[in-house]
Amino acid sequence: MEAGQRQDLDTNEESQSRPLPSPTDIANAYEVVRGAERVWREESRIKELRRLLRGTANLKLTRELLLLVLEELAIDDDFDELVGDPAAIPPSRFPQAIAMAVALRHSWRRDDLESIAENLDVRARD
């Protein structure tokens, strides 16, 4: 048997000999995580968002920000077909790209898409 195979066997034997955590241990671990999340939401989240807000006071609509927004809106191949490759969109078309990403997200129902067009104050043109 080669050394690598022996090491794998040793690792498997160790993991098999370790006792599984008890349901109480698991419940306690989940409670710790839930507690930390509660502290984050109730005590830290808004403070950190305010710090981020101050840091973004002079933010410009850059390609990096555009790509972040498009990623968050989960664009798909339809976006590329309609608007083009996000990496190649010129800055003058960034607002159009964002508007189309939002429109695509809301295009699965006609009334929803019409509402987006109305909010953007645009009408479809032939």
N, C-alpha and C positions, 0 to 999 in steps of 0.2 A: 504494500500500500504506500502511495506517495505521501509526502509531508502535507500537501494541500488537502488531500482527502482526509487525512487523520485530523487536521485542524477542523474541518467541517464536521466530522463526527463528534469531536470534543465539544464544539459549539452546540450541536444538536442535543447532545447528552446533557449539557448544562441547562439549556432552555427547557428540556423535558423534566429535569429534576427540580427546577424552581417551582414553588407552589403558585397557583393562580391567585390573583387578588380576590379577596372576599367581596361579596356584594356590599358589605359595609364600607370597605376600602374604596370601592368604585363610587359609591354614593357620596362619601366624604370628598373624594377628588372632584366630582361634579359640583358639589356645594362650594368648594374653594373657587372653582372657575366661575360659577354663577355669581359668587360674591364679588370677585374681581370685575366681572362685567357690570354688575350693579354699580360699584364704585365708579367705574369709568363713565357710565351713562349719567349718573346722578351728580358726580362731583368734578370730574375732569373733562368730559367731552366738550362742553361749551367753552371752558377756559382755553382749551387747545384750539378750538375752532376760531375763537377771537384772536389768538396769536397768529393763526394762519390768515385770517382776514387782514390783519395789519400787514403781514408779509406780502399780500397780494394787492395792496392798494395801487401800485403802479404797474400791474400786470398788463401786458399787451396780448392781443390775439395772435399768438405765434403758432407755427406749425405743430410744435409740441403740445400746446393746449388744444388745438384742433384735433390732433390724433387721440388725445386723452378723452375728449368729449365723444368722438366717434366710437372709440372703444367702449366707453360707458353705455352708449346707445346701441351697442351690439350690431353694428352694420354688417351686411352680408354682401353676396355677389351682386344683388340688385343695385346696391349703391355704386359699385364699380361700373356696372353697365350704364347706369343713368348719369352719374356725376364724373366718374373716372377714378383713377388710382389716387387714394388720399395723399400719398407721398408726392404726387405730381401736381396737385391742385395749387394754382397760384394764390397768393395771399388775398388778392382782390375778390376771389370767389369763396373765401372761408365762410362768410355768413350764409351764402347759398348752400354750401356743403352741410352746415349745421342744420339749416332749415330742412333740407332734403332728408337728412338722417332722422330728424324728428318726424317728418311726414311719412317716411318709410315705416317707422315704428308704429304709426297710427293708420296705416293703409289697409289693414285687414278688414275694416268695415267702412263702407262708403261714408256714412254719417260722421264717423270719427275723422276721416281724412278731410271731409268738408269743413269740419270744425277747426282743424289745424290750419287749413287754407284761410279761413275767415280770421282766425287769430293773427295770422301773419299778414293779413290784409292783402292777399294775393288771390288771383283767380287763374284757373288753368287756361292756358292759351293753346290754340291749335298750331 
